[in-house]
């Protein structure tokens, strides 16, 4: 039913209920002679308020249960607190991370001979609301957000070259989120996002990697699973006139390796949570992409034990066109 018709029908029904309750009260005048007309109207309004609350509770009971309900409620509370920061992407520390073919070109002191295949990886990600629209009926928050994610690859065990940060990827973005909370059978359509995203490794010259995108994301869920579909359009950049041209495109073929679409799936079995992310370039002749699998187990109310596996292209920006396999173990801040 269209929104306008639904609101109109609600108003008509509410008026009829109020009028009916008033007539009932008037009919019972002989039983309650001490009540004035104003008291009867107030009593009728109170009964209408209670009925409206019951109708809302009944509506919520028919809404599909979502694995994201707890997280959505936590985000609402955090976003309404001006002194808090909410998680955007996952936050984790992986002190043990083995990578099959690390790229040494991002640091001048690293070479193929002295680079360590075991390093530490950590990610910090947060978001803050710029403008919020509060839907009191759905108790949902939609609005404009600023998000920031930083992921670092640290050669912390490499004493030969003073334990440098091999690579850090920075990802600021601005996005608008519509929190829909629409139910169909046992599934919930939770949110739709559209935003402008910049990602770079903060380097210059031959080590520079960056791109800018418009990203579209749709998020769905049911009682024990969450799904999302993401795609993007890259802003075009000028072709380099030479390999050392600082103004040209540093990585014109990045879509061919990292991909053009991303699918995510998370589910929960008792205390174990599993998340799978697949990226693909949608090419038949030279199909490339990556898969990442996260397994988590709760250590306490705040932290999870995280086992992470990655295989494919785009492990980092400096490795975007280099195939990697990575096994990691560490802790993650609770996300679901």
C-alpha positions in Angstrom: 0.0 0.0 0.0 1.5 3.4 -0.9 2.7 5.4 2.1 0.1 8.3 1.6 -2.8 5.9 1.5 -1.5 4.0 4.5 -1.2 7.2 6.6 -4.7 8.4 5.5 -6.3 5.1 6.4 -4.5 5.1 9.8 -5.9 8.6 10.5 -9.5 7.6 9.5 -9.3 4.4 11.6 -7.9 6.4 14.6 -10.7 8.9 14.3 -13.4 6.1 14.1 -11.9 4.4 17.1 -11.8 7.6 19.1 -15.4 8.4 18.2 -16.5 4.9 19.0 -14.8 5.0 22.4 -16.5 8.3 23.1 -19.9 6.9 22.3 -19.3 4.0 24.5 -18.3 6.2 27.4 -21.4 8.4 26.8 -23.6 5.3 26.8 -22.1 4.3 30.1 -22.9 7.6 31.6 -25.4 6.1 34.0 -22.7 3.7 35.3 -20.2 6.6 35.8 -22.2 9.7 36.5 -19.2 11.4 38.2 -17.1 11.6 35.0 -17.2 14.9 33.1 -17.1 15.2 29.3 -13.4 16.3 29.5 -12.5 13.2 31.7 -14.3 10.9 29.3 -12.4 12.4 26.3 -9.1 12.0 28.2 -10.0 8.4 29.0 -10.8 7.7 25.4 -7.4 9.3 24.3 -5.6 7.1 26.8 -7.3 4.0 25.5 -6.4 5.0 21.9 -2.8 5.5 22.9 -2.7 2.1 24.4 -4.3 0.6 21.3 -1.8 2.3 19.1 1.1 0.9 21.2 -0.4 -2.6 20.8 -0.7 -2.1 17.0 3.0 -1.1 16.8 4.1 -4.0 18.9 2.1 -6.3 16.7 3.7 -4.8 13.6 7.2 -5.4 15.1 6.3 -9.0 15.9 5.6 -9.6 12.2 8.9 -8.1 11.2 11.6 -10.6 10.1 14.2 -11.3 12.8 17.7 -10.1 11.7 21.2 -11.1 12.8 22.0 -7.4 12.5 19.3 -6.2 15.0 21.7 -5.9 18.0 24.4 -4.1 15.9 21.8 -1.7 14.4 20.5 -0.8 17.9 24.1 -0.3 19.1 24.8 1.9 16.1 21.7 4.0 16.8 22.8 4.6 20.4 26.4 5.4 19.4 25.4 7.8 16.6 23.1 9.7 19.0 26.0 10.1 21.5 28.2 13.1 20.4 31.1 11.6 22.4 31.2 8.2 20.7 32.6 6.7 17.5 31.0 3.7 15.7 32.7 0.9 13.9 32.6 1.2 10.1 34.4 -1.9 8.8 35.9 -4.5 11.1 38.7 -3.5 13.5 41.4 -6.2 14.2 45.0 -6.9 15.1 46.6 -9.9 13.4 50.1 -10.3 15.0 50.8 -13.4 13.0 50.2 -13.1 9.3 51.9 -15.3 6.7 51.9 -14.0 3.1 53.1 -16.0 0.1 54.6 -13.2 -2.0 55.0 -9.9 -0.2 55.9 -6.9 -2.4 59.0 -5.0 -1.2 58.7 -2.1 -3.6 56.7 0.1 -1.1 59.8 0.6 1.1 63.2 1.6 -0.2 65.1 -0.6 2.3 63.1 -3.8 1.5 64.3 -6.2 -1.1 63.2 -9.7 -2.2 66.1 -11.0 -0.2 65.5 -9.3 3.2 61.7 -9.1 3.3 59.9 -11.3 5.8 56.9 -13.4 4.8 55.6 -13.3 8.3 54.4 -9.8 9.4 51.6 -8.2 11.5 48.5 -6.7 10.0 46.0 -4.4 11.7 42.9 -2.4 10.6 41.2 0.6 12.2 37.9 1.7 10.9 35.3 4.2 12.2 32.4 6.3 11.0 30.7 9.5 12.3 27.3 10.9 11.3 27.3 14.2 9.5 23.6 14.5 9.2 20.9 12.1 10.5 17.2 11.6 9.8 15.5 9.8 12.6 12.5 7.7 11.8 10.6 7.3 15.1 8.1 4.8 13.7 10.8 2.4 12.5 13.3 3.5 15.1 15.8 3.7 12.3 18.6 6.1 11.5 19.3 7.2 8.0 21.7 9.9 7.0 25.0 11.1 5.7 28.2 9.6 7.2 32.0 10.1 7.0 33.9 6.8 7.3 37.6 6.2 7.5 39.6 2.9 7.3 43.3 2.4 7.6 45.0 -1.0 7.1 48.7 -1.5 7.8 51.2 -4.2 7.0 54.0 -4.2 9.5 57.3 -6.0 9.2 57.5 -6.2 13.0 59.7 -9.3 13.1 62.2 -8.0 10.5 65.3 -6.9 12.4 67.4 -6.6 9.2 65.7 -3.4 8.1 64.5 -1.9 11.4 60.9 -3.3 11.3 59.3 -0.9 8.8 55.7 -0.6 7.9 55.7 -2.2 4.5 52.4 -0.7 3.3 49.5 1.3 4.7 46.2 1.8 2.8 44.0 4.8 3.7 40.3 4.8 2.8 38.3 7.9 3.6 34.7 8.0 2.2 31.5 10.0 2.5 28.2 8.0 2.0 24.5 8.3 2.5 22.7 5.4 4.1 19.0 4.6 3.8 18.0 2.2 6.7 15.0 0.5 5.2 14.1 -2.4 7.5 11.6 -3.9 5.1 10.6 -7.5 5.6 9.7 -10.2 3.1 8.9 -13.7 4.5 11.9 -14.4 6.7 14.3 -11.9 5.1 15.0 -8.3 5.9 16.2 -5.6 3.5 18.3 -3.6 6.0 20.0 -0.7 4.2 21.1 0.9 1.0 24.3 2.9 0.7 25.8 5.2 -2.0 29.0 7.0 -1.4 32.2 8.5 -2.8 35.3 6.6 -1.8 39.0 7.4 -2.1 41.7 4.8 -1.4 45.5 5.3 -1.6 48.7 4.1 0.0 50.0 7.6 0.7 53.1 7.1 -1.5 54.4 9.2 -4.4 56.3 8.4 -7.6 56.6 4.8 -8.6 55.2 3.6 -5.3 52.0 5.5 -5.5 48.7 3.6 -5.8 45.2 5.2 -5.6 41.8 5.4 -7.1 38.4 7.1 -6.5 35.0 5.5 -6.8 31.3 5.8 -6.4 30.2 2.8 -4.5 26.7 1.2 -4.2 25.9 -1.3 -1.5 22.7 -3.2 -0.6 22.4 -5.1 2.7 20.1 -8.0 3.5 19.7 -10.4 6.4 17.7 -13.1 8.2 17.8 -14.6 11.6 21.3 -16.0 11.4 22.8 -14.7 8.2 23.7 -11.4 6.6 24.4 -10.7 2.9 25.5 -7.7 0.9 26.0 -6.8 -2.7 28.5 -4.0 -3.7 29.6 -2.5 -7.0 31.4 0.6 -8.0 32.2 3.0 -10.8 35.7 4.4 -10.9 36.4 8.0 -11.7 38.5 8.2 -14.9 42.0 9.6 -14.6 44.4 10.9 -17.3 46.9 8.5 -18.8 50.5 9.0 -17.7 52.8 10.7 -20.3 55.7 8.7 -18.8 56.2 6.2 -16.0 57.4 9.0 -13.7 54.5 11.4 -14.5 53.1 12.4 -11.1 49.7 13.5 -12.5 48.7 10.5 -14.4 46.9 7.3 -13.4 49.1 5.1 -11.1 47.1 1.9 -11.7 44.8 2.1 -14.8 44.1 -1.6 -14.7 43.1 -1.9 -11.1 39.5 -2.9 -11.9 40.8 -5.8 -13.9 42.5 -7.3 -10.8 40.6 -6.1 -7.7 37.3 -6.5 -9.5 34.1 -4.6 -10.3 31.7 -6.3 -7.9 31.8 -7.6 -4.3 29.6 -10.2 -2.6 29.6 -10.7 1.2 28.0 -13.4 3.3 28.1 -13.9 7.1 26.4 -16.5 9.2 26.5 -17.6 12.8 26.4 -21.2 14.2 26.2 -21.1 18.0 29.3 -19.0 19.0 31.2 -19.3 15.7 30.8 -16.7 13.1 32.0 -17.0 9.5 32.3 -14.2 6.9 33.1 -14.7 3.2 33.9 -11.9 0.8 34.2 -12.5 -2.9 35.4 -10.0 -5.5 35.4 -10.5 -9.3 36.3 -8.5 -12.4 33.4 -10.1 -14.4 35.7 -10.9 -17.3 35.3 -14.1 -19.2 38.7 -14.1 -20.9 40.9 -13.0 -18.0 38.8 -13.6 -14.9 40.4 -12.4 -11.7 39.4 -11.5 -8.2 39.8 -12.7 -4.7 38.2 -14.6 -1.8 38.5 -13.8 1.9 37.2 -16.0 4.8 37.0 -14.9 8.4 36.3 -17.3 11.3 35.7 -15.8 14.7 35.1 -17.2 18.2 34.3 -15.0 21.2 36.9 -14.5 23.8 34.7 -12.1 25.9 32.0 -9.6 25.3 34.3 -7.2 23.5 36.8 -9.3 21.5 36.8 -12.3 19.2 39.5 -14.7 18.2 40.0 -14.2 14.4 41.4 -16.6 11.8 41.6 -15.0 8.4 42.4 -16.5 5.0 42.9 -14.5 1.7 43.6 -15.7 -1.8 43.7 -13.6 -5.0 44.5 -10.1 -6.1 44.2 -6.9 -4.1 45.5 -8.0 -0.7 46.9 -4.4 -0.5 47.1 -1.6 -3.0 50.8 -2.2 -3.6 49.9 -5.8 -4.3 46.8 -5.1 -6.4 48.2 -6.9 -9.5 50.1 -9.6 -7.6 48.5 -12.9 -6.6 48.7 -13.5 -2.9 47.8 -16.2 -0.4 47.6 -15.0 3.3 46.9 -16.8 6.5 46.5 -14.7 9.7 45.6 -15.2 13.3 44.7 -12.5 15.9 41.8 -10.7 17.6 38.9 -8.7 16.3 36.7 -6.2 18.0 33.2 -7.7 18.2 31.3 -6.7 15.0 28.0 -8.7 15.0 
